[in-house]
């Protein structure tokens, strides 16, 4: 790669080992349930997260939607963060396709939902109200800076949900990043959840795919709904082969991405015109432009590309850079230097 792409960890291309595994994958028909590579991936994912079963799905958005559709009936509601991916970035799928009502509450700066806010959002038994059915948290929390939600907090949310008869789903698109940052077994981090979705196609480098895990009954219902949504894939073992390498090898190297995010943060702090306030908790670096910078976000993106560095903005005068497998130390240094040239 002759450029550094920091727009997201979704840009990761499969490694040579993944490409070889994909080319040689043993396949069947996954709709019939006889693709051996998909079946192996699902068993491996369930075991790693300490759940009974797992389902391979094309995307994280579909995985989250399946969880919502299993847990909630039409007219019921999910309590979620106002900065959560399921509320902000999934095209209103819960409402449009499931008739599920979102009940957003404020994400705190650390990515959490206050327990008292969750408790206060649970609807009373009143025929005028929707029925509270599900609580959803996101870990790592993207829009709050890639922050990490801890084991104790997750346990408290799970206990609150259980005490109030609610189900508990974790949008864990980057849950392995969270486990790496906390240096804990991922089973501990997801133990209280009834269901978890995580992506293979972000920091775990696979070209496509996400996993949904939960009980056998939950996954059985999700499997049927996956077909309804058009997610029934045939010889999907070609893709699942890359996912196996993601689980076996890529989960163990995420701390390298986190270290490079901190190195990038320290370098960008020295660039005049950039405001960096919070040290990265995982693989994301957020910053804003100083008032004297007259370039627009799009102009900065265009100028950076001239230096073979691809970046993207996350809001007015704000940027998010994401480290991943294909960003090495030289790429970090190149990025810092390019920002210095563009903003001087």
C-alpha positions as CSV (number, residue, x, y, z in Angstrom):
1,X,0.0,0.0,0.0
2,X,1.5,3.3,-1.0
3,X,-0.9,5.4,1.0
4,X,-2.0,5.6,4.6
5,X,-5.8,5.2,5.0
6,X,-7.0,6.4,8.4
7,X,-10.7,7.0,7.5
8,X,-11.8,4.0,9.4
9,X,-10.8,0.5,10.3
10,X,-13.5,-0.7,7.8
11,X,-11.0,0.0,5.0
12,X,-8.8,-2.9,6.0
13,X,-8.0,-5.3,3.2
14,X,-7.5,-9.0,3.8
15,X,-4.0,-10.2,4.5
16,X,-2.2,-12.5,2.1
17,X,-2.9,-15.4,4.6
18,X,-6.6,-14.5,4.5
19,X,-6.6,-14.4,0.7
20,X,-5.0,-17.9,0.5
21,X,-7.5,-19.3,3.1
22,X,-10.4,-17.8,1.1
23,X,-9.2,-19.4,-2.1
24,X,-8.8,-22.8,-0.5
25,X,-11.9,-22.7,1.8
26,X,-14.0,-25.8,2.0
27,X,-17.6,-24.7,1.3
28,X,-21.2,-25.9,1.2
29,X,-24.6,-24.2,1.2
30,X,-24.9,-22.1,4.4
31,X,-28.7,-21.7,4.0
32,X,-28.9,-25.5,4.3
33,X,-26.5,-25.3,7.2
34,X,-23.8,-27.4,5.5
35,X,-21.0,-25.0,4.9
36,X,-18.3,-26.5,7.1
37,X,-16.2,-23.3,7.3
38,X,-19.1,-21.1,8.3
39,X,-20.1,-23.7,10.9
40,X,-16.6,-23.8,12.3
41,X,-16.5,-20.0,12.5
42,X,-19.8,-19.9,14.4
43,X,-18.7,-22.5,16.9
44,X,-15.4,-20.6,17.4
45,X,-17.1,-17.3,17.9
46,X,-19.6,-18.7,20.4
47,X,-16.8,-20.4,22.4
48,X,-14.6,-17.2,22.5
49,X,-17.5,-15.1,23.9
50,X,-18.8,-17.8,26.2
51,X,-22.2,-18.0,24.6
52,X,-24.2,-21.1,23.4
53,X,-24.4,-20.3,19.7
54,X,-23.4,-17.8,16.9
55,X,-24.6,-16.6,13.5
56,X,-22.5,-15.3,10.6
57,X,-24.1,-12.2,9.0
58,X,-23.0,-9.9,6.2
59,X,-22.8,-6.7,8.3
60,X,-22.8,-5.3,11.8
61,X,-26.0,-3.3,11.0
62,X,-27.8,-6.5,10.1
63,X,-26.5,-8.2,13.2
64,X,-27.8,-5.4,15.4
65,X,-31.1,-5.4,13.6
66,X,-31.5,-9.1,14.0
67,X,-30.9,-8.8,17.8
68,X,-33.5,-6.1,18.0
69,X,-36.1,-8.0,16.0
70,X,-35.6,-11.1,18.2
71,X,-35.8,-9.3,21.5
72,X,-38.6,-6.8,20.6
73,X,-42.0,-7.1,19.2
74,X,-43.7,-4.3,17.1
75,X,-44.6,-1.4,19.3
76,X,-42.0,-2.2,22.0
77,X,-39.0,-0.1,22.7
78,X,-35.2,-0.2,23.1
79,X,-33.4,2.0,25.5
80,X,-30.2,3.2,23.9
81,X,-27.7,6.0,23.8
82,X,-28.3,9.2,21.8
83,X,-24.9,8.7,20.2
84,X,-25.3,5.0,19.7
85,X,-24.7,3.4,16.3
86,X,-28.1,1.7,16.3
87,X,-29.8,5.1,16.8
88,X,-27.7,7.4,14.7
89,X,-26.1,5.3,11.9
90,X,-28.4,2.4,11.0
91,X,-30.9,4.2,8.8
92,X,-33.8,3.8,11.3
93,X,-34.0,0.1,10.6
94,X,-35.4,-0.8,14.0
95,X,-38.4,1.5,13.4
96,X,-38.8,1.0,9.6
97,X,-38.4,-2.7,9.5
98,X,-39.3,-3.8,13.1
99,X,-41.8,-1.3,14.3
100,X,-39.5,-0.9,17.3
101,X,-39.5,2.4,19.2
102,X,-36.1,3.9,20.1
103,X,-35.9,5.5,23.6
104,X,-32.6,7.5,23.4
105,X,-30.9,8.7,26.6
106,X,-27.7,10.8,26.8
107,X,-24.4,9.1,26.3
108,X,-22.0,10.4,28.9
109,X,-18.5,11.6,27.9
110,X,-17.1,8.2,28.9
111,X,-19.6,6.4,26.6
112,X,-21.8,5.1,29.4
113,X,-25.5,5.5,29.9
114,X,-26.2,6.5,33.5
115,X,-27.9,3.8,35.4
116,X,-30.4,6.2,36.9
117,X,-31.2,7.4,33.3
118,X,-31.8,3.8,32.2
119,X,-34.0,3.1,35.2
120,X,-36.0,6.3,34.7
121,X,-36.6,5.4,31.1
122,X,-38.3,2.1,31.8
123,X,-41.9,2.6,31.0
124,X,-44.6,2.0,33.6
125,X,-47.3,-0.7,33.0
126,X,-49.7,1.7,31.3
127,X,-51.7,1.1,28.2
128,X,-50.8,4.6,26.9
129,X,-47.1,3.8,26.8
130,X,-44.8,1.6,24.8
131,X,-43.4,-1.5,26.4
132,X,-39.7,-1.3,27.5
133,X,-38.1,-4.5,26.3
134,X,-34.4,-4.1,25.7
135,X,-31.3,-2.1,26.8
136,X,-28.5,-1.6,24.4
137,X,-25.0,-0.3,25.0
138,X,-22.1,0.1,22.5
139,X,-18.5,-1.0,23.3
140,X,-16.3,0.6,22.2
141,X,-18.4,3.7,21.9
142,X,-17.6,5.2,18.6
143,X,-19.0,8.7,18.7
144,X,-17.7,9.3,22.2
145,X,-14.1,8.8,21.0
146,X,-13.7,5.1,20.9
147,X,-14.0,4.9,24.6
148,X,-14.1,1.6,26.5
149,X,-16.9,0.5,28.8
150,X,-15.6,-1.6,31.7
151,X,-16.5,-5.0,33.1
152,X,-18.1,-3.6,36.3
153,X,-20.3,-1.1,34.4
154,X,-21.5,-3.8,32.0
155,X,-22.3,-6.1,34.9
156,X,-24.3,-3.3,36.5
157,X,-26.3,-2.6,33.3
158,X,-27.0,-6.4,33.0
159,X,-28.2,-6.6,36.6
160,X,-30.5,-3.6,36.2
161,X,-31.9,-5.1,33.0
162,X,-32.5,-8.4,34.7
163,X,-34.2,-6.9,37.7
164,X,-36.6,-5.1,35.5
165,X,-37.4,-7.9,33.1
166,X,-35.5,-6.4,30.2
167,X,-33.2,-8.1,27.7
168,X,-29.6,-6.7,27.3
169,X,-27.8,-6.4,23.9
170,X,-24.2,-5.2,23.4
171,X,-23.4,-3.6,20.0
172,X,-19.8,-4.8,20.2
173,X,-18.7,-3.9,16.8
174,X,-15.2,-3.3,18.3
175,X,-15.7,-5.4,21.5
176,X,-12.3,-7.1,21.0
177,X,-10.7,-3.6,21.0
178,X,-12.4,-3.0,24.4
179,X,-11.2,-6.3,25.8
180,X,-7.6,-5.5,24.6
181,X,-7.7,-2.0,26.1
182,X,-8.9,-3.4,29.4
183,X,-6.6,-6.5,29.2
184,X,-9.5,-8.8,30.2
185,X,-10.9,-12.0,28.8
186,X,-13.7,-11.0,26.4
187,X,-16.0,-13.5,28.1
188,X,-15.9,-11.4,31.3
189,X,-16.9,-8.3,29.3
190,X,-19.9,-9.8,27.6
191,X,-21.1,-12.3,30.3
192,X,-24.2,-10.2,31.4
193,X,-25.5,-9.8,27.9
194,X,-28.3,-11.8,26.3
195,X,-26.8,-11.1,22.9
196,X,-23.7,-9.5,21.4
197,X,-22.8,-8.4,17.8
198,X,-19.2,-7.9,16.8
199,X,-17.5,-7.1,13.5
200,X,-14.9,-9.2,11.7
201,X,-14.5,-6.5,9.1
202,X,-13.0,-3.6,11.2
203,X,-10.0,-4.1,13.4
204,X,-10.1,-7.8,12.8
205,X,-9.2,-7.2,9.1
206,X,-11.7,-9.5,7.4
207,X,-13.1,-8.2,4.1
208,X,-16.7,-8.7,5.1
209,X,-18.9,-10.1,7.9
210,X,-20.0,-9.9,11.5
211,X,-21.0,-12.3,14.2
212,X,-24.1,-12.4,16.4
213,X,-23.9,-14.5,19.5
214,X,-26.4,-15.6,22.2
215,X,-28.4,-18.5,23.4
216,X,-29.3,-21.4,21.1
217,X,-33.0,-20.3,21.1
218,X,-32.0,-16.7,20.3
219,X,-29.7,-17.7,17.4
220,X,-32.4,-20.0,16.0
221,X,-34.8,-17.1,15.8
222,X,-32.1,-14.8,14.4
223,X,-31.3,-17.4,11.7
224,X,-34.9,-17.4,10.4
225,X,-35.0,-13.6,10.4
226,X,-31.6,-13.4,8.6
227,X,-33.3,-15.3,5.7
228,X,-36.2,-12.8,5.8
229,X,-33.8,-9.9,5.5
230,X,-31.9,-11.4,2.6
231,X,-28.9,-12.4,4.6
232,X,-29.0,-16.1,3.8
233,X,-25.7,-16.7,2.0
234,X,-24.8,-19.8,0.0
235,X,-21.1,-20.7,-0.2
236,X,-20.2,-18.3,2.5
237,X,-17.2,-20.3,3.7
238,X,-15.1,-18.3,1.3
239,X,-15.7,-15.3,3.6
240,X,-15.8,-17.3,6.8
241,X,-12.3,-18.5,6.1
242,X,-11.0,-15.0,6.6
243,X,-13.2,-14.7,9.7
244,X,-11.4,-17.7,11.3
245,X,-8.1,-16.0,10.9
246,X,-9.6,-12.8,12.4
247,X,-10.5,-14.7,15.5
248,X,-7.4,-16.8,15.7
249,X,-4.8,-14.2,15.0
250,X,-6.1,-10.6,14.7
251,X,-7.7,-10.5,18.1
252,X,-4.3,-10.8,19.7
253,X,-2.7,-7.9,18.0
254,X,-5.1,-5.1,18.7
255,X,-2.9,-3.5,21.3
256,X,-0.5,-2.6,18.5
257,X,-3.3,-0.5,16.9
258,X,-4.0,1.2,20.3
259,X,-0.3,2.0,20.8
260,X,-0.1,3.6,17.3
261,X,-3.2,5.6,18.1
262,X,-1.5,7.0,21.1
263,X,1.7,7.7,19.1
264,X,-0.5,9.5,16.5
265,X,-2.2,11.5,19.3
266,X,1.2,12.6,20.7
267,X,2.4,13.6,17.3
268,X,-0.7,15.6,16.3
269,X,-0.5,17.5,19.6
270,X,2.6,19.1,18.3
271,X,0.9,20.3,15.1
272,X,-0.2,23.9,15.2
273,X,-3.9,24.3,14.4
274,X,-5.1,21.1,15.9
275,X,-6.9,20.7,19.2
276,X,-6.5,17.3,20.9
277,X,-8.1,17.0,24.3
278,X,-8.7,13.3,25.1
279,X,-6.0,10.7,24.9
280,X,-7.3,7.7,22.8
281,X,-8.7,4.8,24.7
282,X,-8.5,2.4,21.8
283,X,-7.8,2.9,18.1
284,X,-9.5,6.2,17.5
285,X,-8.0,9.7,17.6
286,X,-10.5,12.6,17.7
287,X,-9.5,16.2,17.3
288,X,-10.9,19.6,16.1
289,X,-9.5,22.6,14.2
290,X,-8.3,25.7,15.9
291,X,-10.2,28.9,15.2
292,X,-7.5,30.4,13.0
293,X,-7.6,27.5,10.5
294,X,-9.5,28.7,7.5
295,X,-9.5,25.5,5.5
296,X,-12.8,23.5,5.4
297,X,-12.9,19.9,6.4
298,X,-13.2,18.8,2.8
299,X,-10.3,21.0,1.7
300,X,-8.1,19.4,4.4
301,X,-9.1,15.9,3.3
302,X,-8.2,16.8,-0.3
303,X,-4.9,18.4,0.7
304,X,-3.9,15.4,2.9
305,X,-4.6,13.0,-0.1
306,X,-1.9,14.9,-2.0
307,X,0.5,13.6,0.6
308,X,-0.9,10.0,0.2
309,X,-2.8,10.2,3.5
310,X,-6.5,9.6,3.5
311,X,-8.6,11.1,6.4
312,X,-12.2,11.8,7.0
313,X,-14.0,14.4,9.1
314,X,-16.5,13.4,11.8
315,X,-18.4,16.7,12.2
316,X,-18.0,20.5,11.7
317,X,-14.3,21.2,12.1
318,X,-13.8,17.8,13.7
319,X,-11.9,14.7,12.5
320,X,-11.6,11.1,13.5
321,X,-8.5,9.0,12.6
322,X,-8.6,5.3,13.1
323,X,-5.5,3.0,13.3
324,X,-5.6,-0.6,12.1
325,X,-3.5,-3.5,10.8
326,X,-2.4,-1.6,7.7
327,X,-1.2,1.5,9.6
328,X,2.4,1.0,10.8
329,X,4.8,3.4,12.6
330,X,6.0,4.9,9.3
331,X,2.4,5.6,8.5
332,X,1.8,7.4,11.8
333,X,4.9,9.6,11.2
334,X,3.8,10.3,7.6
335,X,0.4,11.4,8.8
336,X,1.8,13.8,11.4
337,X,4.2,15.3,8.9
338,X,1.4,15.7,6.3
339,X,-0.9,17.5,8.8
340,X,2.0,19.8,9.6
341,X,2.5,20.7,5.9
342,X,-1.2,21.2,5.2
343,X,-1.9,23.4,8.2
344,X,1.3,25.5,8.2
